[in-house]
């Protein structure tokens, strides 16, 4: 097993969590803000799709899944939906309100599809290539891919945890 095989395995894991959320995302569940936290279940799922999509588009030079599909329209998020969510104020996070959980999952899964497609093409690239010099140390392609998947795993796990709470308040 080589590094790309490991990345493929890692990248397959968020899909299993996302798939397990099917049928569990009604408007009340999407709007849950446990403990009054500004990030709702909808925000967690939206951010998962956006962070994969935006960072992957930067790596590939291709258009974002968000722009290629009709996700902005389907989710009804307007201009705010095109953001990523990093550094969101509580007010901005609370503005991410989605009624259609299936459409939101479709976006997350479409972003994961794009990631898996990229990993299938990855042999043409060096995982050690520096892709972002804005950080110290600079970020390699491999580190960025691990970061993308790690963030997805964390946010999907948070959404799954919240959905398992008896009271989501």
Backbone as a chain_set.jsonl record, in Angstrom:
{"seq": "XXXXXXXXXXXXXXXXXXXXXXXXXXXXXXXXXXXXXXXXXXXXXXXXXXXXXXXXXXXXXXXXXXXXXXXXXXXXXXXXXXXXXXXXXXXXXXXXXXXXXXXXXXXXXXXXXXXXXXXXXXXXXXXXXXXXXXXXXXXXXXXXXXXXXXXXXXXXXXXXXXXXXXXXX", "coords": {"N": [[0.858, -1.175, 0.0], [0.63, 2.155, -0.926], [1.254, 5.735, -0.416], [-0.782, 7.136, -1.756], [-2.781, 5.222, -1.901], [-3.355, 5.046, 0.814], [-4.365, 7.632, 1.242], [-6.659, 7.466, -0.37], [-8.12, 5.542, 1.065], [-8.477, 6.913, 3.505], [-9.963, 9.111, 2.562], [-12.323, 7.868, 1.872], [-13.735, 7.49, 4.154], [-15.287, 9.737, 5.253], [-17.518, 9.605, 3.566], [-18.949, 7.346, 4.4], [-19.964, 8.191, 6.86], [-21.495, 10.397, 6.04], [-23.37, 9.099, 4.377], [-24.719, 7.66, 6.353], [-26.324, 9.558, 7.455], [-28.517, 9.964, 5.893], [-31.994, 10.42, 5.573], [-32.28, 11.377, 8.117], [-32.369, 14.061, 8.413], [-34.295, 16.332, 8.871], [-35.997, 19.568, 8.842], [-36.01, 20.462, 11.583], [-33.911, 19.013, 12.725], [-31.757, 19.878, 11.166], [-31.623, 22.504, 11.966], [-30.717, 22.388, 14.54], [-29.002, 23.624, 17.355], [-27.071, 22.738, 19.535], [-26.594, 23.501, 22.951], [-26.73, 26.146, 22.34], [-24.808, 26.828, 20.517], [-23.415, 28.549, 17.699], [-23.008, 27.11, 15.316], [-24.97, 25.172, 13.479], [-26.41, 21.913, 12.706], [-26.919, 21.998, 9.978], [-25.048, 23.976, 9.238], [-22.65, 22.618, 9.847], [-22.689, 20.501, 7.964], [-22.887, 21.915, 5.531], [-20.497, 23.405, 5.655], [-18.664, 21.294, 5.575], [-18.967, 20.329, 2.936], [-18.25, 22.693, 1.567], [-15.58, 23.255, 2.437], [-14.16, 21.093, 1.442], [-14.709, 21.357, -1.306], [-13.831, 24.014, -2.056], [-11.085, 24.026, -1.344], [-10.169, 21.856, -2.827], [-10.72, 22.704, -5.454], [-8.835, 24.726, -5.6], [-6.523, 23.188, -5.649], [-6.836, 21.691, -8.012], [-7.439, 23.483, -9.995], [-9.831, 23.535, -11.224], [-13.327, 24.33, -11.728], [-15.452, 24.96, -8.934], [-17.511, 22.457, -7.385], [-19.811, 23.5, -6.306], [-20.381, 25.676, -8.008], [-20.631, 24.369, -10.457], [-22.818, 22.738, -10.147], [-26.277, 23.03, -9.18], [-26.33, 23.85, -6.592], [-26.291, 26.161, -4.93], [-28.753, 27.352, -5.539], [-30.518, 25.215, -4.942], [-30.122, 24.909, -2.203], [-30.732, 27.372, -1.211], [-29.126, 29.435, -0.153], [-28.033, 31.808, -1.023], [-25.636, 34.459, -1.532], [-24.096, 34.068, 0.74], [-23.827, 31.343, 0.901], [-21.741, 30.693, -0.806], [-19.464, 31.157, 0.586], [-16.958, 29.828, 2.873], [-16.886, 29.393, 5.579], [-14.836, 29.42, 7.43], [-13.724, 31.317, 10.084], [-16.198, 32.463, 10.452], [-18.483, 34.709, 11.921], [-20.621, 34.486, 14.837], [-23.163, 35.351, 13.962], [-23.01, 35.105, 11.169], [-22.653, 32.348, 10.956], [-25.086, 31.432, 11.989], [-26.715, 32.296, 9.978], [-26.631, 30.403, 8.037], [-28.944, 28.535, 7.021], [-30.757, 25.745, 6.219], [-33.289, 23.942, 4.633], [-33.598, 21.595, 3.233], [-32.383, 18.656, 3.747], [-31.549, 16.443, 2.244], [-30.647, 17.568, -0.156], [-28.505, 18.983, 0.844], [-26.851, 16.906, 1.761], [-26.419, 15.749, -0.745], [-24.747, 17.676, -1.868], [-22.478, 17.533, -0.176], [-21.699, 14.891, -0.743], [-21.227, 15.081, -3.501], [-19.015, 16.753, -3.459], [-17.23, 15.077, -2.138], [-17.121, 13.09, -4.097], [-15.738, 14.482, -6.103], [-13.296, 14.822, -4.801], [-12.462, 12.141, -4.524], [-12.217, 11.478, -7.23], [-10.102, 13.163, -7.94], [-8.09, 12.026, -6.362], [-7.832, 9.617, -7.691], [-6.559, 10.489, -9.944], [-4.174, 11.312, -9.001], [-1.605, 10.234, -9.271], [-0.184, 11.581, -11.153], [0.904, 13.702, -9.883], [3.135, 15.054, -7.389], [3.125, 14.284, -4.041], [4.622, 15.762, -2.304], [4.852, 18.277, -3.396], [4.793, 21.776, -2.972], [1.945, 23.558, -2.212], [0.871, 25.729, -0.985], [2.179, 28.543, 0.179], [1.583, 30.316, 2.129], [1.647, 29.581, 4.731], [3.619, 28.638, 7.596], [5.255, 25.91, 8.489], [5.408, 25.797, 4.847], [2.687, 24.42, 2.936], [2.3, 21.149, 1.789], [1.091, 19.231, -1.042], [0.212, 16.679, -0.203], [-0.121, 17.095, 2.585], [-2.149, 19.029, 2.513], [-4.265, 17.555, 1.418], [-4.674, 15.626, 3.433], [-5.469, 17.364, 5.462], [-7.862, 18.405, 4.372], [-9.507, 16.103, 4.348], [-9.439, 15.388, 7.053], [-10.737, 17.586, 8.26], [-13.273, 17.255, 7.14], [-14.025, 14.77, 8.224], [-14.108, 15.432, 10.968], [-16.194, 17.399, 11.097], [-18.407, 16.058, 10.028], [-18.613, 13.998, 11.894], [-19.27, 15.509, 14.146], [-21.819, 16.44, 13.377], [-23.167, 14.003, 13.212], [-23.007, 13.179, 15.88], [-24.528, 15.191, 17.155], [-27.007, 14.659, 16.005], [-27.57, 12.296, 17.247], [-28.222, 12.981, 19.795], [-30.569, 13.02, 22.472], [-32.022, 15.338, 23.063], [-31.821, 18.246, 21.278], [-31.684, 20.966, 21.599]], "CA": [[0.0, 0.0, 0.0], [1.427, 3.372, -0.99], [0.645, 6.913, 0.207], [-2.034, 7.478, -2.44], [-3.778, 4.247, -1.432], [-3.752, 5.463, 2.168], [-5.237, 8.801, 1.095], [-7.952, 6.992, -0.88], [-8.827, 4.914, 2.179], [-8.869, 7.986, 4.415], [-11.005, 9.925, 1.928], [-13.581, 7.114, 1.773], [-14.399, 7.429, 5.46], [-16.385, 10.703, 5.43], [-18.686, 9.164, 2.801], [-19.724, 6.414, 5.225], [-20.701, 8.977, 7.852], [-22.514, 11.169, 5.315], [-24.428, 8.17, 3.974], [-25.488, 7.258, 7.533], [-27.213, 10.653, 7.835], [-29.698, 9.97, 5.012], [-33.268, 10.184, 6.233], [-32.245, 11.875, 9.505], [-32.1, 15.496, 8.345], [-35.444, 17.206, 8.681], [-35.723, 20.968, 9.192], [-35.685, 20.642, 13.007], [-32.568, 18.456, 12.959], [-30.793, 20.767, 10.511], [-31.563, 23.77, 12.704], [-30.282, 22.165, 15.925], [-27.851, 24.375, 17.86], [-26.891, 22.276, 20.916], [-25.917, 24.426, 23.85], [-26.778, 27.494, 21.785], [-23.651, 27.069, 19.647], [-23.874, 29.127, 16.43], [-22.905, 26.166, 14.203], [-26.043, 24.175, 13.465], [-26.135, 20.725, 11.899], [-26.851, 22.467, 8.586], [-23.756, 24.64, 9.054], [-21.599, 21.596, 9.846], [-22.723, 19.79, 6.693], [-22.556, 22.892, 4.487], [-19.061, 23.686, 5.762], [-17.951, 20.11, 5.114], [-18.942, 20.383, 1.474], [-17.531, 23.879, 1.085], [-14.134, 23.193, 2.668], [-13.625, 20.139, 0.465], [-14.897, 21.909, -2.636], [-12.988, 25.185, -2.293], [-9.668, 23.665, -1.29], [-9.887, 20.97, -3.945], [-10.678, 23.537, -6.661], [-7.536, 25.405, -5.599], [-5.513, 22.2, -6.045], [-7.047, 21.174, -9.36], [-7.636, 24.553, -10.964], [-11.142, 23.362, -11.841], [-14.449, 25.029, -11.127], [-16.018, 24.313, -7.751], [-18.748, 21.683, -7.512], [-20.866, 24.451, -5.959], [-20.704, 26.462, -9.202], [-21.005, 23.455, -11.554], [-24.156, 22.221, -9.874], [-27.269, 24.048, -8.821], [-26.428, 23.735, -5.136], [-26.668, 27.438, -4.336], [-30.196, 27.507, -5.716], [-31.221, 24.152, -4.224], [-30.012, 25.093, -0.758], [-31.301, 28.671, -0.877], [-28.219, 30.155, 0.747], [-27.6, 33.078, -1.591], [-24.196, 34.742, -1.588], [-23.447, 33.508, 1.933], [-23.548, 29.943, 0.637], [-20.487, 30.546, -1.546], [-18.356, 31.297, 1.54], [-16.476, 28.536, 3.356], [-17.234, 29.274, 6.987], [-13.688, 29.681, 8.304], [-13.787, 32.665, 10.635], [-17.555, 32.979, 10.524], [-18.99, 35.25, 13.179], [-21.828, 33.746, 15.222], [-24.287, 35.771, 13.134], [-22.842, 34.494, 9.849], [-22.904, 30.911, 11.093], [-26.528, 31.234, 12.173], [-27.385, 32.619, 8.709], [-26.649, 29.197, 7.198], [-30.176, 27.806, 7.329], [-31.126, 24.888, 5.098], [-34.481, 23.138, 4.896], [-33.539, 20.346, 2.466], [-31.233, 17.868, 4.181], [-31.08, 15.573, 1.168], [-29.862, 18.405, -1.075], [-27.25, 19.284, 1.532], [-26.037, 15.689, 1.659], [-26.01, 15.611, -2.149], [-23.595, 18.552, -2.074], [-21.331, 16.934, 0.52], [-21.29, 13.7, -1.49], [-20.65, 15.524, -4.779], [-17.669, 17.247, -3.135], [-16.426, 13.877, -1.889], [-16.895, 12.467, -5.408], [-14.671, 15.242, -6.763], [-12.06, 14.494, -4.091], [-12.066, 10.782, -4.892], [-11.771, 11.535, -8.622], [-8.771, 13.762, -7.908], [-7.15, 11.031, -5.83], [-7.596, 8.634, -8.751], [-5.654, 11.119, -10.915], [-3.068, 11.889, -8.239], [-0.304, 9.683, -9.636], [0.503, 12.565, -12.002], [1.417, 14.773, -9.025], [3.991, 14.683, -6.273], [2.504, 14.678, -2.769], [5.503, 16.708, -1.636], [4.792, 19.602, -4.023], [4.253, 22.853, -2.126], [0.744, 24.123, -2.831], [0.448, 26.935, -0.259], [3.316, 29.114, 0.904], [1.094, 31.295, 3.093], [1.801, 29.005, 6.063], [4.981, 28.282, 7.991], [5.894, 25.64, 7.204], [4.563, 25.768, 3.649], [1.817, 23.243, 2.898], [2.471, 20.264, 0.641], [-0.128, 18.65, -1.597], [-0.21, 15.594, 0.674], [-0.622, 17.66, 3.845], [-3.434, 19.69, 2.244], [-5.274, 16.511, 1.255], [-4.969, 15.09, 4.764], [-6.207, 18.405, 6.165], [-9.216, 18.449, 3.813], [-10.263, 14.929, 4.806], [-9.551, 15.474, 8.506], [-11.783, 18.555, 8.558], [-14.555, 16.623, 6.783], [-14.318, 13.743, 9.224], [-14.476, 16.072, 12.23], [-17.488, 18.063, 11.041], [-19.449, 15.044, 9.861], [-18.753, 13.323, 13.186], [-20.018, 16.415, 15.022], [-23.22, 16.409, 12.958], [-23.692, 12.7, 13.606], [-23.136, 13.215, 17.332], [-25.675, 16.031, 17.493], [-28.232, 13.966, 15.606], [-27.796, 11.203, 18.191], [-28.619, 13.509, 21.1], [-32.017, 12.932, 22.682], [-32.543, 16.692, 22.95], [-30.81, 18.973, 20.516], [-31.785, 22.351, 22.006]], "C": [[0.903, 1.237, 0.0], [0.647, 4.551, -0.391], [-0.681, 7.283, -0.448], [-3.133, 6.496, -2.054], [-4.266, 4.599, -0.035], [-4.681, 6.672, 2.112], [-6.617, 8.399, 0.575], [-8.772, 6.361, 0.25], [-9.333, 5.972, 3.156], [-10.04, 8.78, 3.843], [-12.328, 9.186, 1.791], [-14.377, 7.178, 3.076], [-15.48, 8.477, 5.679], [-17.655, 10.292, 4.689], [-19.567, 8.237, 3.63], [-20.549, 7.17, 6.261], [-21.817, 9.756, 7.163], [-23.673, 10.271, 4.905], [-25.307, 7.769, 5.156], [-26.473, 8.337, 7.981], [-28.473, 10.727, 6.978], [-30.95, 9.641, 5.823], [-33.34, 10.725, 7.652], [-32.182, 13.397, 9.561], [-33.328, 16.308, 7.968], [-35.089, 18.628, 9.086], [-35.357, 21.186, 10.66], [-34.274, 20.147, 13.32], [-31.496, 19.359, 12.356], [-30.579, 22.058, 11.295], [-31.073, 23.606, 14.138], [-28.989, 22.913, 16.218], [-27.611, 23.937, 19.307], [-26.086, 23.264, 21.757], [-25.907, 25.85, 23.345], [-25.604, 27.821, 20.868], [-24.126, 27.601, 18.295], [-23.825, 28.161, 15.243], [-23.969, 25.086, 14.339], [-25.576, 22.937, 12.713], [-26.033, 21.129, 10.43], [-25.51, 23.131, 8.316], [-22.636, 23.61, 8.97], [-21.536, 20.87, 8.503], [-22.345, 20.711, 5.536], [-21.051, 23.159, 4.483], [-18.233, 22.498, 5.279], [-17.844, 20.126, 3.587], [-18.1, 21.525, 0.952], [-16.024, 23.745, 1.285], [-13.478, 22.195, 1.729], [-13.592, 20.807, -0.907], [-13.915, 23.047, -2.941], [-11.505, 24.818, -2.312], [-9.277, 22.742, -2.445], [-9.813, 21.756, -5.258], [-9.355, 24.292, -6.751], [-6.416, 24.455, -6.024], [-5.62, 21.819, -7.517], [-7.099, 22.261, -10.426], [-8.97, 24.445, -11.681], [-12.198, 24.145, -11.084], [-14.974, 24.244, -9.923], [-17.28, 23.532, -8.104], [-19.942, 22.603, -7.271], [-21.33, 25.213, -7.203], [-21.166, 25.583, -10.363], [-22.415, 22.924, -11.381], [-25.107, 23.365, -9.584], [-27.423, 24.126, -7.305], [-26.804, 25.039, -4.454], [-28.166, 27.658, -4.387], [-30.964, 26.472, -4.899], [-31.223, 24.381, -2.714], [-30.54, 26.446, -0.292], [-30.432, 29.514, 0.028], [-27.716, 31.482, 0.199], [-26.088, 33.22, -1.589], [-23.453, 34.135, -0.403], [-23.064, 32.045, 1.714], [-22.238, 29.702, -0.086], [-19.263, 30.737, -0.647], [-17.898, 29.898, 1.954], [-16.825, 28.324, 4.818], [-16.07, 29.461, 7.934], [-13.787, 31.125, 8.779], [-15.172, 33.275, 10.66], [-17.826, 33.572, 11.906], [-20.194, 34.395, 13.58], [-23.038, 34.091, 14.346], [-24.206, 35.141, 11.739], [-23.13, 32.995, 9.905], [-24.398, 30.641, 11.223], [-27.311, 31.534, 10.891], [-27.421, 31.421, 7.756], [-27.816, 28.333, 7.667], [-30.611, 27.049, 6.085], [-32.329, 24.051, 5.52], [-34.394, 21.743, 4.283], [-32.265, 19.57, 2.793], [-30.68, 16.971, 3.097], [-30.237, 16.352, 0.17], [-28.508, 18.746, -0.452], [-26.316, 18.076, 1.499], [-25.572, 15.449, 0.228], [-24.781, 16.47, -2.423], [-22.34, 17.975, -1.411], [-20.811, 15.744, -0.287], [-20.703, 14.057, -2.855], [-19.237, 16.061, -4.566], [-16.736, 16.078, -2.849], [-16.147, 13.114, -3.186], [-15.73, 13.152, -6.122], [-13.321, 14.943, -6.12], [-11.566, 13.114, -4.497], [-11.589, 10.718, -6.344], [-10.351, 12.102, -8.686], [-7.742, 12.754, -7.397], [-6.856, 9.941, -6.854], [-6.612, 9.16, -9.791], [-4.333, 11.556, -10.285], [-1.694, 11.371, -8.631], [0.503, 10.662, -10.488], [1.145, 13.679, -11.177], [2.304, 14.204, -7.935], [3.325, 15.18, -4.987], [3.347, 15.689, -2.011], [5.518, 18.095, -2.245], [4.193, 20.601, -3.053], [3.096, 23.507, -2.872], [0.28, 25.407, -2.15], [1.611, 27.424, 0.59], [2.892, 30.144, 1.942], [1.266, 30.826, 4.536], [3.271, 28.738, 6.342], [4.889, 27.089, 8.921], [4.881, 25.653, 6.064], [3.839, 24.421, 3.584], [2.059, 22.443, 1.621], [1.112, 19.769, 0.16], [-0.663, 17.547, -0.673], [-0.792, 16.106, 1.985], [-1.973, 18.335, 3.645], [-4.536, 18.647, 2.1], [-5.654, 15.883, 2.591], [-5.804, 16.096, 5.551], [-7.658, 18.484, 5.69], [-10.055, 17.303, 4.382], [-10.457, 14.968, 6.32], [-10.673, 16.433, 8.903], [-13.159, 17.959, 8.26], [-14.964, 15.587, 7.824], [-14.796, 14.386, 10.52], [-15.873, 16.674, 12.175], [-18.634, 17.081, 10.817], [-19.671, 14.273, 11.161], [-19.523, 14.206, 14.171], [-21.499, 16.394, 14.666], [-23.868, 15.093, 13.398], [-23.925, 12.64, 15.117], [-24.369, 14.015, 17.744], [-26.976, 15.313, 17.157], [-28.563, 12.794, 16.522], [-28.221, 11.675, 19.562], [-30.128, 13.39, 21.283], [-32.701, 14.295, 22.605], [-31.445, 17.53, 22.322], [-30.78, 20.459, 20.822], [-30.949, 23.381, 21.387]], "O": [[1.817, 1.352, 0.816], [-0.478, 4.384, 0.081], [-1.611, 7.702, 0.241], [-4.289, 6.889, -1.897], [-5.452, 4.467, 0.265], [-5.668, 6.734, 2.844], [-7.63, 8.931, 1.028], [-9.97, 6.615, 0.373], [-10.487, 5.927, 3.582], [-10.996, 9.086, 4.555], [-13.365, 9.825, 1.61], [-15.585, 6.937, 3.073], [-16.52, 8.145, 6.247], [-18.757, 10.601, 5.141], [-20.793, 8.33, 3.572], [-21.704, 6.824, 6.511], [-22.951, 9.777, 7.641], [-24.834, 10.644, 5.069], [-26.509, 7.56, 4.989], [-27.358, 8.069, 8.794], [-29.397, 11.473, 7.301], [-30.963, 8.72, 6.64], [-34.356, 10.552, 8.325], [-31.966, 13.968, 10.63], [-33.394, 16.897, 6.888], [-34.004, 18.871, 9.613], [-34.487, 22.004, 10.961], [-33.538, 20.776, 14.08], [-30.449, 19.58, 12.966], [-29.489, 22.63, 11.286], [-31.017, 24.586, 14.882], [-28.023, 22.855, 15.457], [-27.919, 24.696, 20.226], [-25.053, 23.783, 21.334], [-25.161, 26.683, 23.859], [-25.427, 28.977, 20.483], [-25.15, 27.142, 17.79], [-24.532, 28.372, 14.257], [-23.881, 24.206, 15.195], [-24.48, 22.917, 12.152], [-25.152, 20.65, 9.716], [-24.894, 22.881, 7.28], [-21.762, 23.719, 8.11], [-20.45, 20.65, 7.966], [-21.57, 20.326, 4.661], [-20.413, 23.14, 3.43], [-17.201, 22.689, 4.637], [-16.761, 19.956, 3.027], [-17.326, 21.357, 0.01], [-15.259, 24.089, 0.384], [-12.361, 22.422, 1.266], [-12.561, 20.813, -1.58], [-13.247, 23.031, -3.975], [-10.763, 25.251, -3.194], [-8.171, 22.845, -2.976], [-8.936, 21.498, -6.083], [-8.814, 24.478, -7.841], [-5.466, 24.873, -6.685], [-4.605, 21.644, -8.191], [-6.841, 22.007, -11.603], [-9.222, 25.176, -12.64], [-11.987, 24.566, -9.946], [-14.937, 23.014, -9.907], [-18.022, 23.907, -9.012], [-20.962, 22.496, -7.951], [-22.53, 25.376, -7.424], [-22.0, 26.004, -11.164], [-23.122, 22.689, -12.36], [-24.754, 24.535, -9.733], [-28.502, 24.427, -6.795], [-27.567, 25.025, -3.488], [-28.776, 28.093, -3.41], [-31.948, 26.807, -4.239], [-32.205, 24.083, -2.033], [-30.769, 26.641, 0.902], [-30.943, 30.235, 0.885], [-27.027, 32.212, 0.912], [-25.355, 32.232, -1.638], [-22.299, 33.73, -0.539], [-22.083, 31.567, 2.283], [-21.675, 28.612, 0.01], [-18.138, 30.499, -1.085], [-18.4, 28.9, 1.437], [-17.037, 27.19, 5.248], [-16.281, 29.643, 9.133], [-13.917, 32.044, 7.971], [-15.313, 34.48, 10.868], [-17.443, 33.001, 12.926], [-20.73, 33.658, 12.752], [-23.844, 33.217, 14.028], [-25.218, 34.697, 11.196], [-23.771, 32.444, 9.01], [-24.909, 29.702, 10.613], [-28.444, 31.078, 10.737], [-28.165, 31.431, 6.776], [-27.687, 27.519, 8.58], [-30.809, 27.642, 5.024], [-32.374, 23.522, 6.631], [-35.045, 20.814, 4.761], [-31.212, 19.796, 2.198], [-29.47, 16.754, 3.029], [-29.217, 15.85, -0.302], [-27.491, 18.79, -1.144], [-25.121, 18.218, 1.237], [-24.449, 14.994, 0.011], [-23.871, 16.04, -3.132], [-21.271, 17.937, -2.019], [-19.604, 15.613, -0.487], [-19.771, 13.397, -3.314], [-18.359, 15.848, -5.403], [-15.579, 16.087, -3.271], [-15.063, 12.556, -3.357], [-14.851, 12.491, -6.674], [-12.313, 14.825, -6.817], [-10.382, 12.936, -4.783], [-10.653, 9.98, -6.652], [-9.5, 11.577, -9.405], [-6.646, 12.649, -7.947], [-5.751, 9.4, -6.882], [-5.915, 8.384, -10.443], [-3.472, 12.109, -10.969], [-0.696, 12.03, -8.339], [1.73, 10.581, -10.538], [1.861, 14.516, -11.728], [2.229, 13.02, -7.605], [3.002, 16.362, -4.867], [2.826, 16.404, -1.155], [6.126, 19.007, -1.684], [3.2, 20.309, -2.386], [3.244, 23.951, -4.01], [-0.599, 26.1, -2.664], [1.978, 26.803, 1.587], [3.74, 30.778, 2.569], [1.05, 31.603, 5.466], [4.073, 28.625, 5.416], [4.471, 27.255, 10.067], [3.674, 25.538, 6.276], [4.32, 23.416, 4.109], [2.029, 22.987, 0.517], [0.112, 19.877, 0.869], [-1.862, 17.496, -0.398], [-1.824, 15.62, 2.446], [-2.85, 18.233, 4.503], [-5.637, 18.843, 2.615], [-6.832, 15.637, 2.848], [-6.751, 15.71, 6.236], [-8.574, 18.613, 6.501], [-11.178, 17.515, 4.841], [-11.529, 14.617, 6.815], [-11.471, 16.121, 9.787], [-14.098, 18.136, 9.036], [-16.119, 15.543, 8.248], [-15.78, 13.938, 11.109], [-16.662, 16.486, 13.101], [-19.72, 17.263, 11.368], [-20.808, 13.931, 11.488], [-20.338, 13.704, 14.945], [-22.347, 16.336, 15.557], [-24.993, 15.087, 13.899], [-24.936, 12.104, 15.57], [-25.157, 13.571, 18.58], [-27.932, 15.353, 17.931], [-29.709, 12.348, 16.568], [-28.551, 10.854, 20.418], [-30.885, 13.635, 20.344], [-33.834, 14.395, 22.134], [-30.298, 17.525, 22.77], [-29.894, 21.154, 20.324], [-31.048, 24.555, 21.746]]}, "num_chains": 1, "name": "protein.A"}
